[in-house]
Amino acid sequence: MKLGFNRKNKKTGGEDGDGNGEANGGNGGNNGKVDGGGNNGKAGNGGKNGKVDGGVSAKARVIAIANQKGGVGKTTTTVNLSACLTEAGKKVLTVDCDPQGNTTSGLGIDKNSLDKTIYNLLLGEYSLEEVMLETVVDGLRLLPSSINLAGAEIELIGYNEREYILKKLLDVYRYIYDFIIIDSNPFLGLLTINALTACNEVIIPVSPQFWSATGLTDLIDTINKIKRKLNPKIKIGGILLTICDERTTLYKNTRELVETNYSGTAKIFNTAIPSTTKVGEANYYSLSVMEHDPNGKASIAYMNIAKEVLGNVGNENNNKESKNATQTATA
């Protein structure tokens, strides 16, 4: 499956190296392979142009796909963005943090047959390696979910630093992956707070058919609270319009409304995800839409979203609490 990306060699390098050549022992050389440390010794985090843990980038971008409203294409975006980034040659881990387990199903795994899921991981019953699964997308790995995860909201209440449990688990693996993509629960409970605390970017899917200016404003306010209290590094990676018919007045009005009220707060993705039956068919067959309909308009749209994500070096407004974030937009 080729989606128009030019595959490149993995970006070599960590952040700590200082020498040259093959590294087998310190923090790694500028051009050396890095496994755990030093100029000529075992590497840890890698040199500027050194390979980290087998050739992946120095630190993953952790992106949560979040919206407090259901039915906006959150899970579909998680599955297809993960697939496109993998096809682009990136090493990707997808995390299903929704008890509905639709991301798990969408990546070809029978969620009802699992005996180890992210639920067990959060409770400390299994390690991340024991829970992680391969998916139908070659090279894409998943921390799966099932309905059991709903119980974690109650069972984790007594844990110390419970908001940081997912972050601590994923931080160990941020030097192994280029991207970690988290599908969050639409309910703003402990699971979603864990997802927002673990990530450094949030992509917010918004559908014109389920438009709620108040809901979007509330979510941005929640992200700002998380930034102040739990995760100072979090920023809004972008607002993504989904399930769109660009010919309609509804779509045009919604885009104008989002751009008018939130462009000072967050990037608005140039690409909109079209409404098409192919997405529903792909979900039914537990495939990414790129595998189900590689030349279709939804596949092309998600490919372009992945390109925007790869080219997104950040918006200085993302780290600011804009007044727009606390104003309710009116249609």
Contacts in CASP RR format, 6 or more apart in sequence:
PFRMAT RR
TARGET T0000
AUTHOR 0000-0000-0000
METHOD contacts of the structure
MODEL  1
MKLGFNRKNKKTGGEDGDGNGEANGGNGGNNGKVDGGGNNGKAGNGGKNG
KVDGGVSAKARVIAIANQKGGVGKTTTTVNLSACLTEAGKKVLTVDCDPQ
GNTTSGLGIDKNSLDKTIYNLLLGEYSLEEVMLETVVDGLRLLPSSINLA
GAEIELIGYNEREYILKKLLDVYRYIYDFIIIDSNPFLGLLTINALTACN
EVIIPVSPQFWSATGLTDLIDTINKIKRKLNPKIKIGGILLTICDERTTL
YKNTRELVETNYSGTAKIFNTAIPSTTKVGEANYYSLSVMEHDPNGKASI
AYMNIAKEVLGNVGNENNNKESKNATQTATA
1 87 0 8 1.000
1 290 0 8 1.000
1 291 0 8 1.000
1 294 0 8 1.000
2 87 0 8 1.000
3 84 0 8 1.000
3 87 0 8 1.000
3 88 0 8 1.000
3 290 0 8 1.000
3 294 0 8 1.000
3 299 0 8 1.000
3 303 0 8 1.000
4 303 0 8 1.000
5 84 0 8 1.000
5 87 0 8 1.000
5 88 0 8 1.000
5 89 0 8 1.000
5 303 0 8 1.000
5 306 0 8 1.000
5 307 0 8 1.000
7 88 0 8 1.000
7 89 0 8 1.000
8 89 0 8 1.000
10 51 0 8 1.000
10 55 0 8 1.000
10 56 0 8 1.000
10 57 0 8 1.000
10 89 0 8 1.000
10 91 0 8 1.000
10 178 0 8 1.000
11 56 0 8 1.000
11 57 0 8 1.000
11 178 0 8 1.000
12 31 0 8 1.000
12 32 0 8 1.000
12 49 0 8 1.000
12 50 0 8 1.000
12 51 0 8 1.000
12 52 0 8 1.000
12 55 0 8 1.000
13 34 0 8 1.000
13 46 0 8 1.000
13 47 0 8 1.000
13 48 0 8 1.000
13 49 0 8 1.000
13 50 0 8 1.000
13 51 0 8 1.000
13 52 0 8 1.000
13 55 0 8 1.000
13 57 0 8 1.000
13 58 0 8 1.000
14 34 0 8 1.000
14 45 0 8 1.000
14 46 0 8 1.000
14 47 0 8 1.000
14 48 0 8 1.000
14 50 0 8 1.000
14 52 0 8 1.000
14 57 0 8 1.000
14 58 0 8 1.000
14 59 0 8 1.000
14 175 0 8 1.000
15 45 0 8 1.000
15 46 0 8 1.000
15 47 0 8 1.000
15 48 0 8 1.000
15 58 0 8 1.000
15 59 0 8 1.000
16 27 0 8 1.000
16 28 0 8 1.000
16 37 0 8 1.000
16 44 0 8 1.000
16 45 0 8 1.000
16 46 0 8 1.000
16 47 0 8 1.000
17 23 0 8 1.000
17 26 0 8 1.000
17 27 0 8 1.000
17 28 0 8 1.000
17 29 0 8 1.000
17 30 0 8 1.000
17 34 0 8 1.000
17 37 0 8 1.000
17 38 0 8 1.000
17 39 0 8 1.000
17 45 0 8 1.000
17 46 0 8 1.000
17 47 0 8 1.000
17 48 0 8 1.000
17 50 0 8 1.000
18 27 0 8 1.000
18 28 0 8 1.000
18 29 0 8 1.000
18 30 0 8 1.000
18 38 0 8 1.000
18 39 0 8 1.000
18 47 0 8 1.000
19 28 0 8 1.000
19 29 0 8 1.000
19 30 0 8 1.000
19 32 0 8 1.000
19 38 0 8 1.000
19 39 0 8 1.000
19 47 0 8 1.000
20 29 0 8 1.000
20 30 0 8 1.000
20 31 0 8 1.000
20 32 0 8 1.000
20 39 0 8 1.000
21 29 0 8 1.000
21 30 0 8 1.000
21 31 0 8 1.000
21 32 0 8 1.000
21 40 0 8 1.000
22 32 0 8 1.000
22 33 0 8 1.000
22 40 0 8 1.000
23 29 0 8 1.000
23 32 0 8 1.000
23 33 0 8 1.000
23 34 0 8 1.000
23 35 0 8 1.000
23 36 0 8 1.000
23 37 0 8 1.000
23 38 0 8 1.000
23 39 0 8 1.000
23 40 0 8 1.000
23 41 0 8 1.000
23 42 0 8 1.000
23 43 0 8 1.000
23 46 0 8 1.000
23 47 0 8 1.000
23 50 0 8 1.000
24 35 0 8 1.000
24 36 0 8 1.000
24 40 0 8 1.000
24 41 0 8 1.000
24 42 0 8 1.000
24 43 0 8 1.000
25 35 0 8 1.000
25 36 0 8 1.000
25 37 0 8 1.000
25 38 0 8 1.000
25 40 0 8 1.000
25 41 0 8 1.000
25 42 0 8 1.000
25 43 0 8 1.000
25 44 0 8 1.000
26 36 0 8 1.000
26 37 0 8 1.000
26 38 0 8 1.000
26 39 0 8 1.000
26 41 0 8 1.000
26 42 0 8 1.000
26 43 0 8 1.000
26 44 0 8 1.000
27 34 0 8 1.000
27 36 0 8 1.000
27 37 0 8 1.000
27 38 0 8 1.000
27 43 0 8 1.000
27 44 0 8 1.000
27 45 0 8 1.000
27 46 0 8 1.000
27 47 0 8 1.000
28 34 0 8 1.000
28 36 0 8 1.000
28 37 0 8 1.000
28 38 0 8 1.000
28 39 0 8 1.000
28 41 0 8 1.000
28 43 0 8 1.000
28 44 0 8 1.000
28 45 0 8 1.000
28 46 0 8 1.000
28 47 0 8 1.000
28 50 0 8 1.000
29 38 0 8 1.000
29 39 0 8 1.000
29 43 0 8 1.000
29 46 0 8 1.000
29 47 0 8 1.000
29 48 0 8 1.000
29 49 0 8 1.000
29 50 0 8 1.000
30 47 0 8 1.000
30 48 0 8 1.000
30 49 0 8 1.000
30 50 0 8 1.000
31 49 0 8 1.000
31 50 0 8 1.000
32 47 0 8 1.000
32 49 0 8 1.000
32 50 0 8 1.000
32 51 0 8 1.000
33 43 0 8 1.000
33 50 0 8 1.000
33 51 0 8 1.000
33 54 0 8 1.000
33 55 0 8 1.000
34 43 0 8 1.000
34 44 0 8 1.000
34 45 0 8 1.000
34 46 0 8 1.000
34 47 0 8 1.000
34 50 0 8 1.000
34 51 0 8 1.000
34 52 0 8 1.000
34 53 0 8 1.000
35 42 0 8 1.000
35 43 0 8 1.000
35 44 0 8 1.000
35 53 0 8 1.000
35 54 0 8 1.000
36 42 0 8 1.000
36 43 0 8 1.000
36 44 0 8 1.000
36 45 0 8 1.000
36 46 0 8 1.000
37 43 0 8 1.000
37 44 0 8 1.000
37 45 0 8 1.000
37 46 0 8 1.000
43 52 0 8 1.000
44 52 0 8 1.000
45 52 0 8 1.000
45 58 0 8 1.000
45 175 0 8 1.000
46 52 0 8 1.000
46 58 0 8 1.000
47 58 0 8 1.000
52 58 0 8 1.000
52 175 0 8 1.000
52 176 0 8 1.000
53 175 0 8 1.000
53 176 0 8 1.000
56 91 0 8 1.000
56 175 0 8 1.000
56 176 0 8 1.000
56 177 0 8 1.000
56 178 0 8 1.000
57 91 0 8 1.000
57 178 0 8 1.000
58 175 0 8 1.000
59 174 0 8 1.000
59 175 0 8 1.000
60 93 0 8 1.000
60 173 0 8 1.000
60 174 0 8 1.000
60 175 0 8 1.000
60 176 0 8 1.000
60 177 0 8 1.000
60 178 0 8 1.000
60 179 0 8 1.000
60 180 0 8 1.000
61 178 0 8 1.000
61 179 0 8 1.000
61 180 0 8 1.000
61 200 0 8 1.000
61 201 0 8 1.000
62 170 0 8 1.000
62 174 0 8 1.000
62 179 0 8 1.000
62 180 0 8 1.000
62 182 0 8 1.000
62 198 0 8 1.000
62 199 0 8 1.000
62 200 0 8 1.000
62 201 0 8 1.000
63 81 0 8 1.000
63 179 0 8 1.000
63 180 0 8 1.000
63 181 0 8 1.000
63 182 0 8 1.000
63 199 0 8 1.000
63 200 0 8 1.000
63 201 0 8 1.000
63 202 0 8 1.000
63 203 0 8 1.000
63 237 0 8 1.000
63 309 0 8 1.000
64 182 0 8 1.000
64 184 0 8 1.000
64 195 0 8 1.000
64 196 0 8 1.000
64 198 0 8 1.000
64 199 0 8 1.000
64 201 0 8 1.000
64 202 0 8 1.000
64 203 0 8 1.000
65 74 0 8 1.000
65 75 0 8 1.000
65 77 0 8 1.000
65 78 0 8 1.000
65 81 0 8 1.000
65 181 0 8 1.000
65 182 0 8 1.000
65 183 0 8 1.000
65 184 0 8 1.000
65 202 0 8 1.000
65 203 0 8 1.000
65 205 0 8 1.000
66 74 0 8 1.000
66 184 0 8 1.000
66 192 0 8 1.000
66 195 0 8 1.000
66 196 0 8 1.000
66 202 0 8 1.000
66 203 0 8 1.000
66 204 0 8 1.000
66 219 0 8 1.000
67 74 0 8 1.000
67 186 0 8 1.000
67 204 0 8 1.000
67 205 0 8 1.000
67 206 0 8 1.000
67 216 0 8 1.000
67 219 0 8 1.000
68 186 0 8 1.000
68 187 0 8 1.000
68 188 0 8 1.000
68 215 0 8 1.000
68 218 0 8 1.000
68 219 0 8 1.000
68 222 0 8 1.000
69 186 0 8 1.000
69 210 0 8 1.000
69 212 0 8 1.000
69 215 0 8 1.000
70 186 0 8 1.000
70 210 0 8 1.000
71 186 0 8 1.000
71 207 0 8 1.000
71 210 0 8 1.000
72 205 0 8 1.000
72 206 0 8 1.000
72 207 0 8 1.000
72 210 0 8 1.000
72 242 0 8 1.000
72 243 0 8 1.000
73 205 0 8 1.000
73 207 0 8 1.000
73 242 0 8 1.000
73 243 0 8 1.000
73 273 0 8 1.000
74 183 0 8 1.000
74 184 0 8 1.000
74 186 0 8 1.000
74 205 0 8 1.000
75 98 0 8 1.000
75 100 0 8 1.000
75 102 0 8 1.000
75 103 0 8 1.000
75 106 0 8 1.000
75 183 0 8 1.000
76 242 0 8 1.000
76 273 0 8 1.000
76 279 0 8 1.000
76 283 0 8 1.000
76 289 0 8 1.000
77 203 0 8 1.000
77 205 0 8 1.000
77 240 0 8 1.000
77 242 0 8 1.000
77 273 0 8 1.000
77 302 0 8 1.000
77 305 0 8 1.000
78 94 0 8 1.000
78 96 0 8 1.000
78 103 0 8 1.000
78 181 0 8 1.000
78 182 0 8 1.000
78 183 0 8 1.000
79 94 0 8 1.000
79 103 0 8 1.000
79 106 0 8 1.000
79 107 0 8 1.000
79 288 0 8 1.000
80 288 0 8 1.000
80 289 0 8 1.000
80 290 0 8 1.000
80 298 0 8 1.000
80 302 0 8 1.000
81 181 0 8 1.000
81 203 0 8 1.000
81 302 0 8 1.000
81 305 0 8 1.000
81 306 0 8 1.000
81 309 0 8 1.000
82 92 0 8 1.000
82 94 0 8 1.000
82 107 0 8 1.000
82 137 0 8 1.000
82 140 0 8 1.000
82 179 0 8 1.000
82 181 0 8 1.000
83 137 0 8 1.000
83 140 0 8 1.000
83 288 0 8 1.000
83 290 0 8 1.000
83 291 0 8 1.000
83 302 0 8 1.000
84 290 0 8 1.000
84 302 0 8 1.000
84 303 0 8 1.000
84 305 0 8 1.000
84 306 0 8 1.000
85 92 0 8 1.000
85 178 0 8 1.000
85 179 0 8 1.000
85 181 0 8 1.000
85 306 0 8 1.000
85 309 0 8 1.000
85 310 0 8 1.000
86 92 0 8 1.000
86 137 0 8 1.000
86 138 0 8 1.000
86 139 0 8 1.000
86 140 0 8 1.000
87 137 0 8 1.000
87 290 0 8 1.000
87 306 0 8 1.000
88 306 0 8 1.000
88 310 0 8 1.000
90 178 0 8 1.000
90 179 0 8 1.000
90 310 0 8 1.000
91 139 0 8 1.000
91 176 0 8 1.000
91 177 0 8 1.000
91 178 0 8 1.000
91 179 0 8 1.000
92 139 0 8 1.000
92 140 0 8 1.000
92 141 0 8 1.000
92 177 0 8 1.000
92 178 0 8 1.000
92 179 0 8 1.000
92 180 0 8 1.000
92 181 0 8 1.000
93 132 0 8 1.000
93 141 0 8 1.000
93 142 0 8 1.000
93 143 0 8 1.000
93 173 0 8 1.000
93 176 0 8 1.000
93 177 0 8 1.000
93 179 0 8 1.000
93 180 0 8 1.000
93 181 0 8 1.000
94 103 0 8 1.000
94 107 0 8 1.000
94 135 0 8 1.000
94 140 0 8 1.000
94 141 0 8 1.000
94 142 0 8 1.000
94 143 0 8 1.000
94 180 0 8 1.000
94 181 0 8 1.000
94 182 0 8 1.000
94 183 0 8 1.000
95 118 0 8 1.000
95 142 0 8 1.000
95 143 0 8 1.000
95 166 0 8 1.000
95 170 0 8 1.000
95 180 0 8 1.000
95 181 0 8 1.000
95 182 0 8 1.000
95 183 0 8 1.000
95 195 0 8 1.000
96 102 0 8 1.000
96 103 0 8 1.000
96 104 0 8 1.000
96 118 0 8 1.000
96 142 0 8 1.000
96 143 0 8 1.000
96 144 0 8 1.000
96 145 0 8 1.000
96 183 0 8 1.000
97 118 0 8 1.000
97 145 0 8 1.000
97 149 0 8 1.000
97 166 0 8 1.000
97 182 0 8 1.000
97 183 0 8 1.000
97 184 0 8 1.000
97 185 0 8 1.000
97 191 0 8 1.000
97 192 0 8 1.000
97 194 0 8 1.000
97 195 0 8 1.000
98 145 0 8 1.000
98 149 0 8 1.000
98 183 0 8 1.000
98 184 0 8 1.000
98 185 0 8 1.000
98 186 0 8 1.000
98 191 0 8 1.000
99 145 0 8 1.000
99 146 0 8 1.000
99 147 0 8 1.000
99 148 0 8 1.000
99 149 0 8 1.000
99 150 0 8 1.000
99 151 0 8 1.000
99 185 0 8 1.000
99 191 0 8 1.000
100 145 0 8 1.000
100 147 0 8 1.000
101 111 0 8 1.000
101 144 0 8 1.000
101 145 0 8 1.000
101 146 0 8 1.000
101 147 0 8 1.000
101 149 0 8 1.000
102 183 0 8 1.000
102 283 0 8 1.000
103 142 0 8 1.000
103 145 0 8 1.000
103 183 0 8 1.000
104 111 0 8 1.000
104 114 0 8 1.000
104 117 0 8 1.000
104 142 0 8 1.000
104 144 0 8 1.000
104 145 0 8 1.000
104 146 0 8 1.000
105 111 0 8 1.000
105 283 0 8 1.000
105 286 0 8 1.000
106 283 0 8 1.000
106 286 0 8 1.000
106 287 0 8 1.000
106 288 0 8 1.000
107 135 0 8 1.000
107 136 0 8 1.000
107 137 0 8 1.000
107 140 0 8 1.000
107 142 0 8 1.000
107 286 0 8 1.000
107 288 0 8 1.000
108 135 0 8 1.000
108 136 0 8 1.000
108 286 0 8 1.000
108 287 0 8 1.000
109 133 0 8 1.000
109 135 0 8 1.000
109 142 0 8 1.000
109 144 0 8 1.000
109 286 0 8 1.000
111 117 0 8 1.000
111 144 0 8 1.000
111 145 0 8 1.000
111 146 0 8 1.000
111 147 0 8 1.000
112 146 0 8 1.000
114 144 0 8 1.000
114 146 0 8 1.000
116 126 0 8 1.000
116 130 0 8 1.000
116 131 0 8 1.000
117 131 0 8 1.000
117 143 0 8 1.000
117 144 0 8 1.000
117 145 0 8 1.000
117 146 0 8 1.000
117 148 0 8 1.000
117 149 0 8 1.000
118 131 0 8 1.000
118 143 0 8 1.000
118 144 0 8 1.000
118 145 0 8 1.000
118 149 0 8 1.000
119 145 0 8 1.000
119 146 0 8 1.000
119 148 0 8 1.000
119 149 0 8 1.000
119 151 0 8 1.000
119 152 0 8 1.000
120 126 0 8 1.000
120 131 0 8 1.000
121 127 0 8 1.000
121 128 0 8 1.000
121 131 0 8 1.000
121 143 0 8 1.000
121 169 0 8 1.000
122 149 0 8 1.000
122 152 0 8 1.000
122 156 0 8 1.000
122 165 0 8 1.000
122 166 0 8 1.000
122 169 0 8 1.000
122 194 0 8 1.000
123 152 0 8 1.000
123 155 0 8 1.000
123 156 0 8 1.000
128 143 0 8 1.000
128 169 0 8 1.000
128 172 0 8 1.000
128 173 0 8 1.000
131 143 0 8 1.000
131 144 0 8 1.000
132 141 0 8 1.000
132 142 0 8 1.000
132 143 0 8 1.000
133 141 0 8 1.000
133 142 0 8 1.000
133 143 0 8 1.000
133 144 0 8 1.000
134 140 0 8 1.000
134 141 0 8 1.000
134 142 0 8 1.000
135 141 0 8 1.000
135 142 0 8 1.000
136 286 0 8 1.000
136 287 0 8 1.000
136 288 0 8 1.000
136 291 0 8 1.000
137 288 0 8 1.000
137 291 0 8 1.000
149 191 0 8 1.000
152 190 0 8 1.000
152 191 0 8 1.000
153 189 0 8 1.000
153 190 0 8 1.000
153 191 0 8 1.000
156 162 0 8 1.000
156 165 0 8 1.000
156 190 0 8 1.000
157 190 0 8 1.000
159 165 0 8 1.000
161 168 0 8 1.000
162 190 0 8 1.000
162 194 0 8 1.000
163 190 0 8 1.000
163 193 0 8 1.000
163 194 0 8 1.000
163 197 0 8 1.000
163 230 0 8 1.000
164 194 0 8 1.000
164 197 0 8 1.000
164 198 0 8 1.000
164 230 0 8 1.000
165 194 0 8 1.000
166 182 0 8 1.000
166 194 0 8 1.000
166 195 0 8 1.000
166 197 0 8 1.000
166 198 0 8 1.000
167 194 0 8 1.000
167 197 0 8 1.000
167 198 0 8 1.000
167 231 0 8 1.000
170 180 0 8 1.000
170 198 0 8 1.000
173 180 0 8 1.000
174 180 0 8 1.000
180 199 0 8 1.000
182 195 0 8 1.000
182 198 0 8 1.000
182 199 0 8 1.000
184 191 0 8 1.000
184 192 0 8 1.000
184 195 0 8 1.000
184 196 0 8 1.000
185 191 0 8 1.000
185 192 0 8 1.000
185 195 0 8 1.000
186 192 0 8 1.000
188 222 0 8 1.000
193 226 0 8 1.000
193 230 0 8 1.000
196 202 0 8 1.000
196 222 0 8 1.000
196 223 0 8 1.000
196 226 0 8 1.000
196 230 0 8 1.000
196 231 0 8 1.000
196 234 0 8 1.000
197 226 0 8 1.000
197 230 0 8 1.000
197 231 0 8 1.000
197 234 0 8 1.000
198 231 0 8 1.000
199 231 0 8 1.000
199 234 0 8 1.000
200 231 0 8 1.000
200 233 0 8 1.000
200 234 0 8 1.000
200 235 0 8 1.000
201 234 0 8 1.000
201 235 0 8 1.000
201 236 0 8 1.000
201 237 0 8 1.000
201 238 0 8 1.000
202 223 0 8 1.000
202 234 0 8 1.000
202 235 0 8 1.000
202 236 0 8 1.000
202 237 0 8 1.000
202 238 0 8 1.000
203 237 0 8 1.000
203 238 0 8 1.000
203 239 0 8 1.000
203 240 0 8 1.000
203 309 0 8 1.000
204 216 0 8 1.000
204 219 0 8 1.000
204 220 0 8 1.000
204 236 0 8 1.000
204 238 0 8 1.000
204 239 0 8 1.000
204 240 0 8 1.000
204 266 0 8 1.000
205 240 0 8 1.000
205 241 0 8 1.000
205 242 0 8 1.000
205 273 0 8 1.000
206 216 0 8 1.000
206 239 0 8 1.000
206 240 0 8 1.000
206 241 0 8 1.000
206 242 0 8 1.000
206 254 0 8 1.000
206 258 0 8 1.000
207 241 0 8 1.000
207 242 0 8 1.000
207 243 0 8 1.000
207 244 0 8 1.000
208 241 0 8 1.000
208 243 0 8 1.000
208 244 0 8 1.000
208 248 0 8 1.000
208 250 0 8 1.000
208 251 0 8 1.000
208 253 0 8 1.000
208 254 0 8 1.000
209 243 0 8 1.000
209 250 0 8 1.000
209 275 0 8 1.000
210 243 0 8 1.000
211 254 0 8 1.000
211 257 0 8 1.000
211 331 0 8 1.000
213 257 0 8 1.000
213 261 0 8 1.000
213 328 0 8 1.000
213 329 0 8 1.000
213 330 0 8 1.000
213 331 0 8 1.000
214 328 0 8 1.000
216 239 0 8 1.000
216 258 0 8 1.000
216 262 0 8 1.000
216 329 0 8 1.000
217 325 0 8 1.000
217 326 0 8 1.000
217 327 0 8 1.000
217 328 0 8 1.000
217 329 0 8 1.000
220 236 0 8 1.000
220 262 0 8 1.000
220 265 0 8 1.000
220 266 0 8 1.000
220 325 0 8 1.000
220 326 0 8 1.000
221 325 0 8 1.000
221 326 0 8 1.000
223 234 0 8 1.000
223 236 0 8 1.000
224 321 0 8 1.000
224 325 0 8 1.000
226 234 0 8 1.000
227 234 0 8 1.000
227 235 0 8 1.000
227 321 0 8 1.000
235 314 0 8 1.000
235 315 0 8 1.000
235 318 0 8 1.000
235 319 0 8 1.000
236 265 0 8 1.000
236 266 0 8 1.000
236 267 0 8 1.000
236 318 0 8 1.000
237 266 0 8 1.000
237 267 0 8 1.000
237 312 0 8 1.000
237 314 0 8 1.000
237 315 0 8 1.000
237 318 0 8 1.000
238 266 0 8 1.000
238 267 0 8 1.000
238 268 0 8 1.000
238 269 0 8 1.000
238 312 0 8 1.000
238 318 0 8 1.000
239 258 0 8 1.000
239 262 0 8 1.000
239 266 0 8 1.000
239 267 0 8 1.000
239 268 0 8 1.000
239 269 0 8 1.000
240 269 0 8 1.000
240 271 0 8 1.000
240 272 0 8 1.000
240 273 0 8 1.000
240 305 0 8 1.000
241 251 0 8 1.000
241 254 0 8 1.000
241 255 0 8 1.000
241 258 0 8 1.000
241 268 0 8 1.000
241 269 0 8 1.000
241 272 0 8 1.000
241 273 0 8 1.000
242 272 0 8 1.000
242 273 0 8 1.000
243 273 0 8 1.000
243 274 0 8 1.000
243 275 0 8 1.000
244 251 0 8 1.000
244 272 0 8 1.000
244 273 0 8 1.000
244 274 0 8 1.000
244 275 0 8 1.000
245 251 0 8 1.000
245 274 0 8 1.000
245 275 0 8 1.000
246 252 0 8 1.000
246 272 0 8 1.000
246 274 0 8 1.000
251 272 0 8 1.000
253 331 0 8 1.000
255 268 0 8 1.000
255 272 0 8 1.000
257 329 0 8 1.000
257 331 0 8 1.000
258 268 0 8 1.000
258 329 0 8 1.000
259 268 0 8 1.000
260 329 0 8 1.000
261 324 0 8 1.000
261 327 0 8 1.000
261 329 0 8 1.000
262 268 0 8 1.000
262 324 0 8 1.000
262 325 0 8 1.000
262 329 0 8 1.000
263 324 0 8 1.000
264 317 0 8 1.000
264 322 0 8 1.000
264 324 0 8 1.000
265 317 0 8 1.000
265 318 0 8 1.000
265 322 0 8 1.000
265 324 0 8 1.000
265 325 0 8 1.000
266 315 0 8 1.000
266 317 0 8 1.000
266 318 0 8 1.000
267 312 0 8 1.000
267 314 0 8 1.000
267 315 0 8 1.000
267 318 0 8 1.000
269 305 0 8 1.000
269 308 0 8 1.000
270 304 0 8 1.000
270 308 0 8 1.000
271 301 0 8 1.000
271 304 0 8 1.000
271 305 0 8 1.000
271 308 0 8 1.000
272 301 0 8 1.000
273 298 0 8 1.000
273 301 0 8 1.000
273 302 0 8 1.000
273 305 0 8 1.000
274 297 0 8 1.000
274 298 0 8 1.000
274 301 0 8 1.000
276 296 0 8 1.000
276 297 0 8 1.000
276 298 0 8 1.000
278 289 0 8 1.000
278 292 0 8 1.000
278 293 0 8 1.000
278 296 0 8 1.000
278 298 0 8 1.000
278 299 0 8 1.000
279 289 0 8 1.000
279 298 0 8 1.000
281 292 0 8 1.000
281 293 0 8 1.000
282 288 0 8 1.000
282 289 0 8 1.000
282 291 0 8 1.000
282 292 0 8 1.000
282 293 0 8 1.000
285 292 0 8 1.000
289 296 0 8 1.000
289 298 0 8 1.000
289 299 0 8 1.000
289 302 0 8 1.000
290 299 0 8 1.000
290 302 0 8 1.000
290 303 0 8 1.000
293 299 0 8 1.000
END
